[in-house]
Amino acid sequence: MLMKKAFFSGLMFVSSVAMADLPVCHILYDAGSSGTRLYVYEQQGKNWVEHEGPKVTALADPVREFRGKKWQDVDSVLNEVVAALDSIKQDGPVKNNKPAWKAFDWSKQCQIKSAAVYATAGMRLAEQSNKERSLTLWTNLKQKLVAKLGEKVDVDAKTLTGFEEGLFAWLAVREQQKNESFGIAEMGGASAQITFPCSKCEDTQPSTRTIQLDGKALKMYSYSYLGLGQDEAPKSLGLPTSCVNGAATKQANWKPQDCANQIQLTVEKGVRDPYNFVGEKLGSQEQPPIDKADSNKWFLTGAFNYINPANIETYCVKDPKLSDEEKFCYRSIYPVKYLETFKIPVDAPKLNVSWTQGAVVCKENKCLEPAAKTPPFCRWLDKGCLK
C-alpha cells in the first residue's frame, strides 16, 4: 500500500512538473454588442499568440430582451459562453473551405493563469436598462466559469469602463509599435474611444489615470463616447434625410457634405456624449485635451478600418434598395465627420487590432495597479458602478 501511494504521488509530481513547462495562457472573452467572442492568448517569449475561438450570443441580449432573447434565456446564454471553452478544442465548422476557428486545446497546451469576460458598450446599455438583471448575470457567469476552470484560475467578469476599453485598444496598438508616442481613435458599433499619453493632463479628472508599463509610470487620457459608435450614432444623434441610403436620388445637387453638415456632434462645451450621465442627468459632453497630447501621431482602429470613399457612391449616390435599418450611406460619411470634429487626420494609419490583447498585456503588467486607489468611474450609470 505504501509503495502504491508513493507511485501515485510520483505521477502527480511528474504531472505538475510537465504542467509547469507549458506556456502561460489567458482566456479572454470579448462580450460585444453583436456577440461574445472567445480568445485564448498564449505567451511565447515576449509575444502573445492569439487563438480565436467561437462567437456566441451577446450577453446583453437576454437583459435587453433583444434579437429574440428573453430574460428567461439568460441561463442558456451563459452556458453557451462557458461551452465555447470546449468548442475551441476542436476545429470550427468548415466555411469557404476553412474552419471557422482552428482547434486549440488550452487544457493540455497551457497553464491557464486567468479567465475574463469583459463587456463593452452593448452591456453598458443593458446595465442602464436593468441593473438587477445585469448584476444577476455577472454573478452567475462568474460562478459558472469558476466551476469550469477551478478555484486556482483568476476569474473576472464585468463591464469595462470607458477608460479601460480605450486603454486596452491603445495597448494592443503599442504591441505593434513598441513605443508610447501615439494616440488612437477607435470606433465600435455603439461607442467610440479616444486614448493618448498625456503627461500634461490633470490627474483630477476620471478620464486621466496613471498606469504602469515595464516598470515605468505613464499618464494616460482615455474616454469612451457611449452612443457615438457607427451603429448607434444615427439613433443618438438623429438620421438626417441627407444621410439616408440613396440620398442623391432624392435630393437635387446632393453632396456628401450635405450629410456631414447635418450630423450635430458638437455642443457648447465639447463633443456630445449621448448615453453617459452627468450626475443623474443622461447626456454628457467631453472635449478631449488633444492639444496636450504627448504626440501628434495617430492610429485608427475598429470601424475606421472600413473607411472607403467608394462606399459613398454605392450607398448614397446610387439607391441600393436596402432596408431602413441598414444605414450604410450614413456609415459611409459619419466616421470621417467624427475624425474631423476632433481634428484627427482622416488619413492616419489604420490598424486592425483587438483590445482583448491589450487587456492581457495590462493583466501581465498589472498596468492599472497605480490607479487602483481611485474607484472605477462608470459614466453609463446614474448612481455608480454595479456592486
C-alpha positions in Angstrom: 0.0 0.0 0.0 2.8 2.4 0.8 4.5 1.6 -2.5 1.3 2.2 -4.3 0.9 5.6 -2.6 4.4 6.6 -3.4 3.9 5.5 -7.0 0.9 7.7 -7.5 2.4 10.7 -5.7 5.4 10.4 -8.1 3.0 10.5 -11.0 1.4 13.7 -9.6 4.9 15.2 -9.2 5.8 14.4 -12.9 2.4 15.8 -14.0 2.9 19.1 -12.1 6.4 19.5 -13.5 5.1 18.9 -17.0 2.4 21.5 -16.5 5.0 24.0 -15.3 6.8 23.6 -18.6 3.7 24.7 -20.6 3.3 28.3 -21.7 1.2 30.7 -19.7 -2.2 31.4 -21.3 -5.0 33.9 -20.5 -8.6 33.2 -21.6 -10.5 36.4 -22.6 -14.0 36.9 -23.9 -14.9 40.0 -25.9 -18.6 40.4 -24.9 -19.5 42.9 -27.6 -22.9 44.2 -28.7 -23.2 41.7 -31.5 -21.9 38.6 -29.8 -19.4 37.1 -27.3 -16.1 36.0 -28.9 -13.6 33.7 -27.1 -9.9 34.3 -27.3 -7.0 32.4 -25.7 -3.7 34.2 -25.6 -0.6 32.1 -25.4 2.7 33.6 -24.2 5.7 32.9 -26.4 8.7 34.8 -25.2 7.7 38.5 -25.1 4.9 38.0 -27.6 1.3 36.8 -27.3 -0.1 34.3 -29.8 -3.9 34.8 -30.3 -6.1 31.8 -30.7 -9.5 32.9 -31.8 -12.5 30.7 -30.9 -16.2 30.7 -31.5 -18.6 33.6 -31.3 -21.8 33.0 -29.2 -24.8 35.1 -28.2 -24.3 38.6 -26.9 -24.5 38.8 -23.1 -26.7 41.9 -23.3 -29.4 40.3 -25.4 -31.3 38.5 -22.6 -31.0 41.6 -20.3 -32.4 43.9 -23.0 -34.7 41.2 -24.5 -33.1 41.8 -27.8 -32.7 39.7 -31.0 -35.3 37.2 -30.0 -33.9 36.6 -26.5 -35.9 36.9 -23.3 -34.7 37.2 -19.7 -35.6 33.5 -19.1 -33.0 32.6 -21.7 -30.2 34.0 -19.6 -29.0 30.7 -18.2 -28.8 29.1 -21.6 -26.8 32.1 -22.9 -24.3 31.8 -20.0 -24.0 28.1 -20.7 -23.2 28.9 -24.3 -20.4 31.2 -23.2 -18.8 28.6 -20.9 -19.3 25.8 -23.6 -17.2 27.8 -26.0 -14.2 26.7 -23.9 -14.9 23.1 -25.1 -15.7 24.1 -28.6 -12.3 25.7 -29.2 -10.6 22.4 -28.5 -11.8 21.2 -32.0 -11.8 22.9 -35.4 -14.9 25.0 -36.0 -17.4 24.2 -38.8 -15.9 24.5 -42.3 -17.0 27.6 -44.2 -15.4 28.6 -47.6 -13.1 25.6 -47.4 -11.6 26.5 -44.0 -12.7 26.1 -40.4 -14.4 28.9 -38.6 -11.7 28.6 -36.0 -8.6 26.4 -35.5 -8.5 23.9 -32.7 -6.6 24.9 -29.6 -6.8 22.6 -26.6 -5.9 25.0 -23.8 -6.5 22.4 -21.1 -3.4 20.4 -22.5 -1.3 23.1 -24.1 -1.4 25.8 -21.5 -1.1 26.9 -17.9 -4.2 28.9 -17.6 -3.4 31.9 -15.5 -6.6 33.9 -15.8 -10.0 34.0 -17.4 -12.0 37.1 -18.0 -15.3 38.1 -19.7 -15.2 41.8 -20.5 -18.2 43.5 -21.9 -18.2 46.8 -23.8 -20.9 49.3 -24.9 -23.7 46.9 -25.5 -23.6 45.7 -21.9 -23.3 49.3 -20.7 -26.7 50.0 -22.3 -28.0 46.7 -20.8 -26.9 47.8 -17.3 -28.7 51.1 -17.9 -31.9 49.4 -18.8 -31.9 46.9 -16.0 -29.3 46.9 -13.2 -30.8 44.0 -11.3 -30.7 41.6 -14.2 -27.2 42.7 -15.1 -25.9 42.0 -11.6 -27.5 38.6 -11.6 -26.0 37.8 -15.0 -22.4 38.8 -13.9 -22.7 36.9 -10.6 -24.0 33.7 -12.2 -21.5 33.8 -15.1 -18.5 34.1 -12.7 -19.8 31.2 -10.7 -20.1 29.0 -13.9 -16.6 29.9 -15.0 -15.1 29.1 -11.6 -16.9 25.8 -11.6 -15.4 25.1 -15.1 -11.8 26.2 -14.6 -11.3 25.7 -10.9 -10.5 27.9 -7.9 -6.9 28.4 -8.8 -7.6 30.4 -12.0 -8.1 34.1 -11.5 -11.7 34.7 -12.9 -13.2 38.1 -13.7 -16.5 39.0 -15.3 -17.6 42.6 -15.7 -18.4 45.6 -18.0 -15.3 47.6 -18.8 -15.2 51.3 -18.0 -14.7 53.6 -21.0 -11.2 54.3 -19.7 -10.3 50.6 -19.7 -11.7 49.9 -23.2 -9.8 52.8 -24.8 -6.6 51.9 -22.8 -6.7 48.2 -23.9 -7.1 49.2 -27.5 -4.1 51.6 -27.2 -2.0 48.8 -25.5 -2.9 46.4 -28.4 -1.5 49.1 -30.9 1.5 49.5 -28.7 2.3 45.8 -29.1 2.9 46.6 -32.8 4.6 50.0 -32.3 6.9 49.1 -29.4 6.7 52.7 -28.1 4.3 55.1 -26.4 4.4 58.1 -28.8 1.0 57.9 -30.3 -2.7 58.3 -29.7 -5.6 56.2 -31.1 -9.2 56.8 -32.2 -11.3 53.6 -32.1 -14.9 53.1 -33.3 -17.2 50.3 -32.5 -20.9 49.7 -33.1 -22.2 51.5 -30.0 -19.2 53.6 -28.7 -16.1 55.4 -29.8 -12.9 55.8 -27.9 -10.0 58.3 -27.9 -6.9 57.5 -26.0 -3.4 59.0 -25.7 -0.5 59.6 -23.3 -0.9 63.0 -21.7 1.8 63.9 -19.2 0.4 67.5 -19.0 -3.2 66.4 -18.2 -4.7 66.9 -14.8 -4.9 63.9 -12.5 -8.1 65.1 -11.0 -10.5 64.0 -13.8 -11.6 60.3 -14.2 -10.5 60.3 -17.9 -6.9 60.7 -16.8 -5.1 58.0 -14.9 -1.5 56.9 -14.3 -0.7 53.4 -15.4 2.5 51.4 -15.2 4.2 49.7 -18.2 7.6 47.9 -18.0 8.1 49.3 -14.5 7.5 52.9 -15.7 4.7 55.3 -14.8 2.7 56.7 -17.7 -0.2 59.2 -17.5 -3.0 58.4 -19.9 -6.1 60.1 -21.1 -8.9 57.7 -22.3 -12.5 58.4 -22.9 -15.4 56.5 -24.4 -18.4 58.2 -26.0 -21.4 56.0 -25.5 -23.8 56.3 -28.4 -21.2 57.6 -31.0 -20.4 54.2 -32.4 -21.3 53.8 -36.1 -24.5 51.8 -35.5 -25.8 53.8 -32.5 -25.0 57.3 -33.8 -27.9 57.6 -36.2 -30.2 56.8 -33.3 -28.5 59.0 -30.7 -27.8 62.0 -33.0 -30.6 61.5 -35.5 -30.7 60.5 -39.1 -30.9 63.5 -41.4 -32.7 63.0 -44.7 -29.4 64.0 -46.5 -27.8 60.8 -45.0 -30.3 58.1 -45.9 -29.5 55.4 -48.4 -29.8 56.8 -51.9 -29.8 60.4 -50.7 -28.6 61.7 -54.0 -31.6 60.2 -55.8 -34.0 62.1 -53.5 -32.2 65.5 -53.3 -31.1 67.6 -56.2 -27.4 68.5 -56.3 -26.7 66.3 -53.3 -23.1 66.3 -51.9 -21.5 64.3 -49.1 -21.0 67.5 -47.2 -24.8 67.9 -47.1 -25.0 64.9 -44.9 -21.9 65.7 -42.8 -23.2 69.2 -42.1 -26.4 67.8 -40.6 -24.6 65.4 -38.2 -24.5 67.5 -35.0 -21.6 66.2 -32.9 -20.7 69.3 -31.0 -22.4 71.3 -28.3 -21.3 74.4 -26.5 -18.5 72.9 -24.4 -17.4 69.8 -26.3 -18.5 66.8 -28.2 -21.8 65.2 -27.4 -21.8 62.0 -25.3 -25.4 60.9 -25.7 -25.8 57.9 -23.3 -23.4 58.7 -20.5 -24.5 60.5 -17.3 -23.6 63.8 -15.6 -24.7 63.0 -12.1 -28.3 61.7 -12.6 -28.8 63.5 -15.9 -28.5 61.4 -19.0 -26.5 63.1 -21.8 -23.0 64.4 -21.3 -20.2 66.2 -23.3 -16.5 66.0 -23.3 -13.7 67.9 -25.1 -10.5 65.8 -25.0 -7.3 67.8 -24.3 -5.8 66.7 -27.6 -3.6 69.9 -27.6 -1.9 68.5 -24.5 -1.2 65.0 -26.0 2.4 63.9 -25.8 2.5 63.1 -29.5 0.6 64.2 -32.6 0.9 60.8 -34.2 -2.4 58.9 -34.5 -3.6 55.4 -35.4 -7.2 54.5 -36.4 -8.7 51.2 -35.3 -12.0 49.4 -35.2 -14.6 50.6 -37.7 -12.2 53.2 -39.1 -10.5 50.4 -40.9 -13.5 50.3 -43.3 -13.5 54.0 -44.3 -13.8 53.8 -48.1 -14.8 56.8 -50.3 -16.2 54.4 -52.9 -19.0 53.5 -50.4 -20.5 57.0 -50.8 -21.1 56.2 -54.5 -22.5 52.8 -53.7 -24.8 53.7 -50.8 -25.5 57.5 -51.2 -25.3 58.4 -54.8 -26.9 55.3 -56.1 -30.0 53.8 -54.4 -29.0 50.4 -53.1 -32.6 49.5 -52.2 -31.7 48.5 -48.6 -34.0 48.3 -45.6 -34.3 51.4 -43.4 -32.3 49.6 -40.7 -29.2 49.4 -42.9 -27.9 52.9 -42.7 -24.9 52.4 -45.0 -24.9 55.9 -46.5 -24.7 57.4 -43.0 -21.9 55.0 -42.1 -20.0 56.0 -45.2 -19.8 59.6 -44.1 -20.1 59.6 -40.3 -16.7 58.2 -39.3 -14.9 60.9 -41.4 -17.1 63.6 -39.8 -16.2 62.2 -36.4 -12.5 62.4 -37.0 -12.7 65.9 -38.5 -14.6 67.1 -35.4 -11.6 66.1 -33.2 -9.0 67.3 -35.8 -7.6 63.7 -36.0 -6.2 63.1 -39.5 -8.5 61.0 -41.7 -5.5 59.6 -43.5 -3.8 58.4 -40.3 -2.5 54.8 -40.5 -5.2 52.2 -39.8 -4.5 49.1 -37.7 -6.7 46.0 -37.2 -6.1 45.2 -33.6 -8.2 43.7 -30.8 -8.4 45.4 -27.4 -8.5 41.9 -25.9 -4.8 41.6 -26.5 -4.3 44.9 -24.7 -6.3 43.6 -21.8 -3.9 40.6 -21.5 -0.9 42.9 -21.7 -2.4 45.1 -18.9 -3.0 42.0 -16.8 0.6 40.8 -17.1 2.0 44.3 -16.4 -0.5 45.0 -13.6 -0.9 48.2 -15.5 -3.9 49.5 -13.6 -2.4 48.9 -10.2 -1.4 52.6 -9.7 -4.9 53.6 -10.5 -6.5 51.0 -8.1 -6.7 53.5 -5.3 -9.2 55.5 -7.3 -12.6 53.8 -7.7 -13.6 53.0 -11.3 -15.9 55.5 -13.0 -19.0 54.0 -14.6 -20.3 57.0 -16.6 -23.2 55.0 -18.1 -24.9 54.6 -14.7 -26.5 57.3 -12.7 -25.6 56.0 -9.2 -22.1 54.5 -9.7 -20.9 51.1 -10.8 -22.7 47.8 -10.1 -21.5 46.3 -6.8 
